[in-house]
Amino acid sequence: MNIKFCLKSGKSASETLALLKVAYIEYAMKKSSVFEWHRRFKEGREDVQDDPKTQKTDANVDRVRTLVLSDRRLGVRVIAEELNMNRETVRQIVKENLRKRKISAK
């Protein structure tokens, strides 16, 4: 929602990225994600939540698997932000497809 606020405040995607880096330091979204969401909101998107049914694809399962295997300490929130996916979708993929019982919520 910070990106949407910045857009409505007249900030460019670059200015938004700079503000997010100041606010969240190392936890800030990647540049590509900020630019993508800035574009989506500029095109009229109102919500950050995608339909989980459209996101739970084989390709996304593979993306989540790769990220989880690269660092098992990553939480659902971090994975969702990194992959630009819905948290609930990531949680379902981890639980149902990867058969992991415990993963951090952070």
Phi and psi restraints in degrees (value plus and minus 20) as a CYANA .aco file:
   2 ASN   PHI     -82.7   -42.7
   2 ASN   PSI     -58.1   -18.1
   3 ILE   PHI     -85.9   -45.9
   3 ILE   PSI     -63.2   -23.2
   4 LYS   PHI     -82.0   -42.0
   4 LYS   PSI     -62.0   -22.0
   5 PHE   PHI     -81.3   -41.3
   5 PHE   PSI     -65.9   -25.9
   6 CYS   PHI     -81.8   -41.8
   6 CYS   PSI     -62.4   -22.4
   7 LEU   PHI     -80.7   -40.7
   7 LEU   PSI     -66.8   -26.8
   8 LYS   PHI     -88.4   -48.4
   8 LYS   PSI     -39.2     0.8
   9 SER   PHI    -108.8   -68.8
   9 SER   PSI     -16.5    23.5
  10 GLY   PHI      68.3   108.3
  10 GLY   PSI      -8.5    31.5
  11 LYS   PHI    -101.5   -61.5
  11 LYS   PSI     123.9   163.9
  12 SER   PHI     -98.6   -58.6
  12 SER   PSI     152.0   192.0
  13 ALA   PHI     -82.9   -42.9
  13 ALA   PSI     -58.8   -18.8
  14 SER   PHI     -85.4   -45.4
  14 SER   PSI     -63.2   -23.2
  15 GLU   PHI     -85.1   -45.1
  15 GLU   PSI     -59.1   -19.1
  16 THR   PHI     -82.5   -42.5
  16 THR   PSI     -65.4   -25.4
  17 LEU   PHI     -78.4   -38.4
  17 LEU   PSI     -65.0   -25.0
  18 ALA   PHI     -81.4   -41.4
  18 ALA   PSI     -62.5   -22.5
  19 LEU   PHI     -85.9   -45.9
  19 LEU   PSI     -60.3   -20.3
  20 LEU   PHI     -85.2   -45.2
  20 LEU   PSI     -57.9   -17.9
  21 LYS   PHI     -84.7   -44.7
  21 LYS   PSI     -56.9   -16.9
  22 VAL   PHI     -88.1   -48.1
  22 VAL   PSI     -62.6   -22.6
  23 ALA   PHI     -94.2   -54.2
  23 ALA   PSI     -60.6   -20.6
  24 TYR   PHI    -131.0   -91.0
  24 TYR   PSI     -23.1    16.9
  25 ILE   PHI      28.5    68.5
  25 ILE   PSI    -137.0   -97.0
  26 GLU   PHI     -96.2   -56.2
  26 GLU   PSI     -30.1     9.9
  27 TYR   PHI    -113.8   -73.8
  27 TYR   PSI     -15.4    24.6
  28 ALA   PHI     -86.6   -46.6
  28 ALA   PSI     130.6   170.6
  29 MET   PHI     -83.0   -43.0
  29 MET   PSI     136.6   176.6
  30 LYS   PHI     -87.8   -47.8
  30 LYS   PSI     134.5   174.5
  31 LYS   PHI     -74.8   -34.8
  31 LYS   PSI     -65.7   -25.7
  32 SER   PHI     -82.2   -42.2
  32 SER   PSI     -57.6   -17.6
  33 SER   PHI     -88.8   -48.8
  33 SER   PSI     -62.3   -22.3
  34 VAL   PHI     -81.7   -41.7
  34 VAL   PSI     -66.3   -26.3
  35 PHE   PHI     -84.2   -44.2
  35 PHE   PSI     -59.4   -19.4
  36 GLU   PHI     -83.6   -43.6
  36 GLU   PSI     -68.3   -28.3
  37 TRP   PHI     -88.5   -48.5
  37 TRP   PSI     -54.1   -14.1
  38 HIS   PHI     -80.7   -40.7
  38 HIS   PSI     -65.0   -25.0
  39 ARG   PHI     -82.9   -42.9
  39 ARG   PSI     -65.0   -25.0
  40 ARG   PHI     -80.1   -40.1
  40 ARG   PSI     -65.9   -25.9
  41 PHE   PHI     -86.5   -46.5
  41 PHE   PSI     -56.6   -16.6
  42 LYS   PHI     -84.0   -44.0
  42 LYS   PSI     -52.3   -12.3
  43 GLU   PHI    -101.1   -61.1
  43 GLU   PSI     -19.4    20.6
  44 GLY   PHI      90.1   130.1
  44 GLY   PSI     -20.3    19.7
  45 ARG   PHI     -83.4   -43.4
  45 ARG   PSI     118.9   158.9
  46 GLU   PHI    -129.6   -89.6
  46 GLU   PSI     -44.0    -4.0
  47 ASP   PHI    -142.7  -102.7
  47 ASP   PSI     127.4   167.4
  48 VAL   PHI    -108.5   -68.5
  48 VAL   PSI     -32.3     7.7
  49 GLN   PHI    -104.9   -64.9
  49 GLN   PSI     108.0   148.0
  50 ASP   PHI    -115.3   -75.3
  50 ASP   PSI     142.1   182.1
  51 ASP   PHI     -87.5   -47.5
  51 ASP   PSI      95.3   135.3
  52 PRO   PHI     -76.9   -36.9
  52 PRO   PSI     -49.6    -9.6
  53 LYS   PHI     -84.8   -44.8
  53 LYS   PSI     -55.7   -15.7
  54 THR   PHI    -100.0   -60.0
  54 THR   PSI     -38.1     1.9
  55 GLN   PHI    -111.5   -71.5
  55 GLN   PSI     -39.7     0.3
  56 LYS   PHI    -107.1   -67.1
  56 LYS   PSI      50.6    90.6
  57 THR   PHI    -125.1   -85.1
  57 THR   PSI     145.7   185.7
  58 ASP   PHI     -79.3   -39.3
  58 ASP   PSI     -59.4   -19.4
  59 ALA   PHI     -82.9   -42.9
  59 ALA   PSI     -62.7   -22.7
  60 ASN   PHI     -90.3   -50.3
  60 ASN   PSI     -54.6   -14.6
  61 VAL   PHI     -80.8   -40.8
  61 VAL   PSI     -63.4   -23.4
  62 ASP   PHI     -84.1   -44.1
  62 ASP   PSI     -60.3   -20.3
  63 ARG   PHI     -82.5   -42.5
  63 ARG   PSI     -64.6   -24.6
  64 VAL   PHI     -84.9   -44.9
  64 VAL   PSI     -65.1   -25.1
  65 ARG   PHI     -77.0   -37.0
  65 ARG   PSI     -66.3   -26.3
  66 THR   PHI     -80.1   -40.1
  66 THR   PSI     -64.4   -24.4
  67 LEU   PHI     -87.7   -47.7
  67 LEU   PSI     -62.8   -22.8
  68 VAL   PHI     -83.1   -43.1
  68 VAL   PSI     -61.6   -21.6
  69 LEU   PHI     -90.1   -50.1
  69 LEU   PSI     -47.6    -7.6
  70 SER   PHI     -92.9   -52.9
  70 SER   PSI     -49.8    -9.8
  71 ASP   PHI    -177.2  -137.2
  71 ASP   PSI      80.5   120.5
  72 ARG   PHI     -87.8   -47.8
  72 ARG   PSI     -31.2     8.8
  73 ARG   PHI    -104.2   -64.2
  73 ARG   PSI     -29.7    10.3
  74 LEU   PHI     -84.7   -44.7
  74 LEU   PSI     120.0   160.0
  75 GLY   PHI    -115.6   -75.6
  75 GLY   PSI     151.6   191.6
  76 VAL   PHI     -78.3   -38.3
  76 VAL   PSI     -64.7   -24.7
  77 ARG   PHI     -81.1   -41.1
  77 ARG   PSI     -66.2   -26.2
  78 VAL   PHI     -83.9   -43.9
  78 VAL   PSI     -64.0   -24.0
  79 ILE   PHI     -81.7   -41.7
  79 ILE   PSI     -65.7   -25.7
  80 ALA   PHI     -80.6   -40.6
  80 ALA   PSI     -63.8   -23.8
  81 GLU   PHI     -87.2   -47.2
  81 GLU   PSI     -63.2   -23.2
  82 GLU   PHI     -81.2   -41.2
  82 GLU   PSI     -59.1   -19.1
  83 LEU   PHI    -117.7   -77.7
  83 LEU   PSI     -18.6    21.4
  84 ASN   PHI      38.7    78.7
  84 ASN   PSI      27.9    67.9
  85 MET   PHI    -144.5  -104.5
  85 MET   PSI     143.1   183.1
  86 ASN   PHI     -89.0   -49.0
  86 ASN   PSI     114.9   154.9
  87 ARG   PHI     -78.6   -38.6
  87 ARG   PSI     -62.4   -22.4
  88 GLU   PHI     -83.7   -43.7
  88 GLU   PSI     -57.3   -17.3
  89 THR   PHI     -84.1   -44.1
  89 THR   PSI     -64.5   -24.5
  90 VAL   PHI     -81.5   -41.5
  90 VAL   PSI     -64.4   -24.4
  91 ARG   PHI     -79.7   -39.7
  91 ARG   PSI     -63.9   -23.9
  92 GLN   PHI     -84.3   -44.3
  92 GLN   PSI     -62.7   -22.7
  93 ILE   PHI     -81.7   -41.7
  93 ILE   PSI     -65.9   -25.9
  94 VAL   PHI     -82.1   -42.1
  94 VAL   PSI     -64.0   -24.0
  95 LYS   PHI     -96.1   -56.1
  95 LYS   PSI     -70.1   -30.1
  96 GLU   PHI    -106.7   -66.7
  96 GLU   PSI     -61.7   -21.7
  97 ASN   PHI    -109.6   -69.6
  97 ASN   PSI     -61.7   -21.7
  98 LEU   PHI    -111.3   -71.3
  98 LEU   PSI     -30.1     9.9
  99 ARG   PHI      35.9    75.9
  99 ARG   PSI      19.8    59.8
 100 LYS   PHI    -116.7   -76.7
 100 LYS   PSI     112.3   152.3
 101 ARG   PHI    -110.0   -70.0
 101 ARG   PSI     -52.6   -12.6
 102 LYS   PHI    -141.7  -101.7
 102 LYS   PSI     108.3   148.3
 103 ILE   PHI    -171.7  -131.7
 103 ILE   PSI     123.3   163.3
 104 SER   PHI     -82.9   -42.9
 104 SER   PSI     126.4   166.4
 105 ALA   PHI    -103.8   -63.8
 105 ALA   PSI     -30.9     9.1
